[in-house]
Amino acid sequence: MIYPWLEPIWQQIDRYWQQQPHSWLLYGQPGIGKRAFAEHLAQALLCESLQAGHQPCGHCPSCHLFNQHSHPDFLPVSPEETDSTGNERKQAVIKVETVRKVLDFAHLSAHRGGRRVALIYPAESMNVQAANALLKILEEPPLGMVFILVSHHKDRLLPTIKSRCRQVGLLKPDHNQALAFVQQQYGEEATNLLAFHGGAPLFDNENNHNQLRDELLSLLVKPRLLALLDYAAVFDKQKLALATFLDWFGKWLLDMILAQQNMPVMYYPAMQQTLVQI
Ligand SMILES: [Zn+2]
């Protein structure tokens, strides 16, 4: 499935298809549907009865297996996350052992006699050893093997990896299209949520996170050191990554800069007046 705002981008896939790139890099900001797009591409590469525009047919044996998440020639790879209820925080790293599994997979012969496809999401979560291991196989890919790398931050990928890939940039929908999409799910909250997520319409909306973020914002309006320390303790109990806190706070600071210049704020539109006063 492709989200409607990404449909025009499929034409690029269609155009590059004849060149048969053995590695693709699909990049763009988080929350715009890159993963679904990448899976659609994988399904198309494996489909045994391609339709016009290189669209997967949806009903051949290969498409059936794909839709049941049991296609033997498709290997999706993501970071292994530690249990968030345990003592460790989530660690989003693709390690070299995982990439070795990809290499083993790449050297197998295809079960269904067609291509084999590995999807690496997000590619920047490979650590240095993993990235180097992948690079070797990108330099000499086995016949019939296709790699799809998906990246939220392609500047964090090795230039040597990027240069081996056919790069396709995916864009977020325009504001009205995104807002209409988010409104279907979140009604009145849509404007604020969409702004917080930088205009990207796909996100996990976890209520306890929203509540925690609201608490932070009210603290930042009247900051007191002791209250901030209490907040730090509450935040810590949720086992959220520090990057989450930095994201919330960084967006606040950016909005503050905009408010200072009398510009509309970006991430917390409901706080516009407050930010101006501060
Ligand atoms: Zn098919």
Boltz pocket constraint, residues with backbone or C-beta under 6 A from the ligand:
constraints:
  - pocket:
      binder: B
      contacts: [[A, 43], [A, 46], [A, 47], [A, 48], [A, 49], [A, 50], [A, 56], [A, 57], [A, 58], [A, 59], [A, 60], [A, 61], [A, 62], [A, 63]]
      max_distance: 6.0
